Amino acid sequence: MTEACHIHGETRPGRWLVTVDHATNRVPDWVGGGSLGITPEDMARHIAWDPGALEVARHLAEALESPLIWSDFSRLVIDPNRGEDDPTLVMQLYDGTIIPANRHLSPPALAERLDRLHRPYHAALARLAARRDDTVICAIHSFTPCLRGRPPRPWQVGVLHAPCDTRLALPLISGLRAAGLCVGDNEPYSGHLRGDSIDRHALQTGRPNVLIELRNDLIANESGQAHWAGVLAPILRDALRAAETVAP
């Protein structure tokens, strides 16, 4: 455990590595005294973290007998699922909310967030991913049912992937749809940004990978979180078996 992240089940025998980039809405005390200048209600929203994702990932990693790593800082402090040169690395406005602490962020303050949070998280993730030659990365996220002023999102689950590597994503989408679920293929948004977590730790190294987005109203409590982990685990295993026969 570090200030930046936590690891659970590091010695588990499975080849999966389950990750949660946006696991918490914590703001370290050294960032604005623990506040970004927005209301507690906004800090509880999807703009600050992925509600329910960590608990699903805990159940899923246990079912897959594999390690779990999660960040322990709000995506509004600095987004671990963005490259260091991405203009959305530190958001100033998100889904209608202005982030006062980020509006005039100085270069030294940005460097501190990178050095104390973003880089240590990715260093730990890289170390875990390299623990064996056949690691498969499964990133768990959640999405809001409706952005402000936008239509409701119908998908129960989204499977995000880069065009250059669909070997795990496509059989997963097929398996989820066969189970009767409303599945988004690169919905509610595209599945690849240069320098994001999957790009850094899977695409650039050739590891099988998938990013799963769950609608957060479906995983708002323990029963929903356990249910979705139970749905995902066997379909992920089947998808991986199918993917092993497909070249990246």
C-alpha positions as CSV (number, residue, x, y, z in Angstrom):
1,M,0.0,0.0,0.0
2,T,1.1,3.5,-0.8
3,E,-0.5,6.9,-0.7
4,A,-1.3,6.4,-4.4
5,C,-2.8,2.9,-4.5
6,H,-3.6,-0.4,-2.8
7,I,-3.0,-3.9,-3.9
8,H,-5.0,-6.9,-2.8
9,G,-4.4,-10.6,-3.4
10,E,-0.9,-10.1,-4.9
11,T,0.0,-13.8,-4.4
12,R,-3.2,-15.2,-6.0
13,P,-2.4,-17.7,-8.7
14,G,-4.6,-16.3,-11.5
15,R,-3.3,-14.7,-14.6
16,W,-5.8,-11.8,-14.6
17,L,-4.9,-8.4,-13.2
18,V,-8.0,-6.5,-12.2
19,T,-7.6,-2.7,-12.0
20,V,-9.7,0.2,-10.8
21,D,-8.4,3.6,-12.0
22,H,-11.1,5.6,-10.4
23,A,-11.8,3.7,-7.2
24,T,-12.1,6.5,-4.6
25,N,-13.0,10.2,-4.3
26,R,-10.3,10.9,-1.7
27,V,-8.5,14.2,-1.9
28,P,-5.1,14.1,-0.1
29,D,-4.7,16.7,2.7
30,W,-1.8,18.3,0.9
31,V,-4.1,19.2,-2.0
32,G,-6.2,22.2,-0.9
33,G,-6.3,21.0,2.6
34,G,-8.2,17.9,1.4
35,S,-10.7,19.9,-0.8
36,L,-11.0,20.8,-4.4
37,G,-13.5,23.6,-3.6
38,I,-16.6,21.8,-4.8
39,T,-19.5,20.5,-2.7
40,P,-19.7,17.1,-1.0
41,E,-22.6,16.4,-3.3
42,D,-20.4,16.9,-6.4
43,M,-17.6,14.9,-4.8
44,A,-20.0,12.0,-4.4
45,R,-20.9,12.1,-8.2
46,H,-19.3,10.2,-11.0
47,I,-17.2,13.2,-11.8
48,A,-14.9,12.5,-8.8
49,W,-14.7,8.7,-9.0
50,D,-16.5,5.5,-10.3
51,P,-19.1,4.6,-7.7
52,G,-19.4,0.9,-7.1
53,A,-16.5,-0.1,-9.3
54,L,-14.1,-1.0,-6.5
55,E,-16.5,-3.3,-4.8
56,V,-17.3,-5.1,-8.1
57,A,-13.6,-5.4,-8.7
58,R,-13.0,-6.9,-5.3
59,H,-15.6,-9.7,-5.9
60,L,-14.4,-10.2,-9.4
61,A,-10.7,-10.5,-8.5
62,E,-11.6,-13.0,-5.8
63,A,-13.7,-15.1,-8.3
64,L,-10.8,-15.0,-10.8
65,E,-8.3,-15.8,-8.1
66,S,-6.2,-12.9,-9.3
67,P,-4.7,-9.7,-7.9
68,L,-6.5,-6.3,-7.7
69,I,-4.9,-2.9,-7.8
70,W,-6.8,0.4,-7.3
71,S,-5.9,4.1,-7.1
72,D,-6.7,6.0,-3.8
73,F,-7.2,9.5,-5.1
74,S,-10.0,11.3,-6.9
75,R,-9.8,11.5,-10.7
76,L,-10.4,15.2,-10.2
77,V,-7.0,15.5,-8.3
78,I,-5.3,13.9,-11.3
79,D,-6.7,11.3,-13.6
80,P,-4.7,8.0,-13.6
81,N,-6.5,6.9,-16.8
82,R,-4.9,9.7,-18.8
83,G,-1.4,10.2,-20.2
84,E,0.8,12.8,-18.6
85,D,0.5,15.0,-21.7
86,D,-3.3,14.6,-22.0
87,P,-5.2,18.0,-21.7
88,T,-7.8,16.3,-19.5
89,L,-5.2,15.0,-17.0
90,V,-6.5,17.6,-14.5
91,M,-10.0,18.6,-15.2
92,Q,-11.2,22.2,-14.7
93,L,-14.8,21.6,-15.7
94,Y,-16.6,18.3,-15.7
95,D,-20.3,17.6,-16.4
96,G,-21.3,21.1,-15.5
97,T,-19.2,21.5,-12.4
98,I,-16.2,23.9,-12.2
99,I,-13.3,22.6,-10.2
100,P,-11.9,25.7,-8.4
101,A,-8.7,24.1,-7.2
102,N,-7.7,23.1,-10.7
103,R,-8.4,26.3,-12.5
104,H,-5.0,27.9,-12.0
105,L,-2.9,24.9,-11.1
106,S,0.8,25.9,-11.1
107,P,3.4,23.7,-12.7
108,P,5.0,22.8,-9.3
109,A,1.6,21.7,-8.0
110,L,0.9,19.6,-11.1
111,A,4.4,18.0,-10.7
112,E,3.6,17.2,-7.1
113,R,0.4,15.4,-8.1
114,L,2.3,13.5,-10.8
115,D,5.1,12.5,-8.5
116,R,3.1,11.5,-5.4
117,L,0.0,10.0,-7.1
118,H,-0.1,9.4,-10.8
119,R,3.4,7.9,-11.3
120,P,3.5,5.7,-8.2
121,Y,0.2,4.2,-9.2
122,H,1.4,3.3,-12.7
123,A,4.7,2.0,-11.4
124,A,2.9,-0.4,-9.1
125,L,0.5,-1.4,-11.9
126,A,3.5,-2.1,-14.2
127,R,5.2,-4.2,-11.6
128,L,2.1,-6.3,-11.0
129,A,1.4,-6.7,-14.7
130,A,5.0,-8.0,-15.2
131,R,4.7,-10.6,-12.5
132,R,4.1,-13.3,-15.1
133,D,4.4,-13.5,-18.9
134,D,0.7,-14.2,-19.6
135,T,-1.0,-11.4,-17.6
136,V,-4.5,-10.4,-18.8
137,I,-5.6,-6.9,-17.8
138,C,-9.3,-6.3,-16.9
139,A,-10.1,-2.6,-16.0
140,I,-13.3,-2.0,-14.1
141,H,-15.1,1.4,-14.4
142,S,-18.6,2.7,-13.9
143,F,-20.6,5.3,-15.7
144,T,-23.5,7.6,-14.8
145,P,-26.9,6.7,-16.2
146,C,-27.3,10.2,-17.6
147,L,-25.1,13.2,-18.1
148,R,-26.6,16.6,-17.3
149,G,-28.8,17.7,-20.2
150,R,-28.2,14.5,-22.2
151,P,-30.5,11.5,-23.0
152,P,-30.5,8.5,-20.6
153,R,-27.9,5.9,-21.4
154,P,-29.6,2.5,-22.1
155,W,-26.6,0.2,-21.7
156,Q,-26.2,-1.9,-18.6
157,V,-22.6,-2.6,-19.4
158,G,-20.1,-1.2,-21.9
159,V,-17.1,-3.0,-23.2
160,L,-14.4,-0.6,-24.4
161,H,-11.5,-1.5,-26.6
162,A,-8.9,-0.2,-29.0
163,P,-9.3,-1.0,-32.7
164,C,-5.8,-2.6,-32.7
165,D,-6.7,-5.3,-30.2
166,T,-10.3,-6.6,-30.0
167,R,-9.4,-10.2,-29.3
168,L,-10.8,-10.3,-25.7
169,A,-13.4,-7.5,-26.1
170,L,-15.4,-9.0,-29.0
171,P,-16.0,-12.5,-27.4
172,L,-16.8,-10.7,-24.2
173,I,-19.4,-8.6,-25.9
174,S,-20.9,-11.7,-27.6
175,G,-21.0,-13.5,-24.3
176,L,-22.7,-10.7,-22.4
177,R,-25.3,-10.2,-25.2
178,A,-26.0,-14.0,-25.2
179,A,-26.8,-13.6,-21.5
180,G,-29.5,-11.1,-22.5
181,L,-27.8,-7.9,-21.4
182,C,-27.9,-4.5,-23.1
183,V,-24.2,-4.1,-24.0
184,G,-22.4,-1.1,-25.4
185,D,-19.6,-1.8,-27.9
186,N,-17.3,1.2,-27.2
187,E,-20.3,2.9,-25.6
188,P,-20.9,5.1,-23.8
189,Y,-17.6,6.4,-25.2
190,S,-14.6,5.2,-27.2
191,G,-12.3,2.8,-25.6
192,H,-8.8,4.1,-26.4
193,L,-6.8,7.2,-25.5
194,R,-3.1,7.4,-26.1
195,G,-1.3,7.1,-22.8
196,D,-4.3,5.8,-20.8
197,S,-3.9,2.8,-18.5
198,I,-4.8,0.1,-21.0
199,D,-2.6,1.7,-23.6
200,R,0.4,1.9,-21.3
201,H,0.1,-1.5,-19.6
202,A,-1.6,-3.7,-22.2
203,L,-1.5,-2.3,-25.8
204,Q,2.1,-1.3,-25.7
205,T,3.1,-4.6,-24.2
206,G,0.8,-6.9,-26.2
207,R,-1.2,-8.1,-23.2
208,P,-4.8,-9.2,-23.7
209,N,-7.0,-6.6,-22.2
210,V,-10.5,-5.3,-21.8
211,L,-12.1,-2.3,-20.1
212,I,-15.6,-2.9,-18.6
213,E,-18.0,0.0,-17.8
214,L,-20.9,-0.8,-15.5
215,R,-23.9,1.6,-15.2
216,N,-23.5,2.8,-11.6
217,D,-27.1,2.6,-10.6
218,L,-26.9,-1.1,-11.1
219,I,-23.9,-1.5,-8.7
220,A,-25.0,1.0,-6.0
221,N,-25.2,-1.6,-3.2
222,E,-23.5,-4.8,-2.1
223,S,-26.1,-7.2,-3.8
224,G,-25.7,-5.5,-7.1
225,Q,-21.9,-5.4,-6.9
226,A,-21.7,-9.1,-6.0
227,H,-24.3,-9.9,-8.7
228,W,-22.3,-8.2,-11.5
229,A,-19.1,-9.8,-10.5
230,G,-20.8,-13.1,-10.6
231,V,-22.1,-12.4,-14.1
232,L,-18.8,-11.2,-15.4
233,A,-16.4,-13.8,-14.1
234,P,-17.5,-16.9,-16.1
235,I,-18.1,-14.8,-19.3
236,L,-14.6,-13.3,-18.9
237,R,-13.1,-16.8,-18.6
238,D,-15.0,-18.0,-21.7
239,A,-14.0,-14.9,-23.6
240,L,-10.3,-15.4,-22.8
241,R,-10.4,-19.0,-24.0
242,A,-11.9,-17.7,-27.3
243,A,-9.3,-14.9,-27.5
244,E,-6.4,-17.3,-27.2
245,T,-7.1,-18.5,-30.7
246,V,-7.2,-14.9,-32.2
247,A,-4.0,-13.1,-33.1
248,P,-3.8,-9.5,-31.7
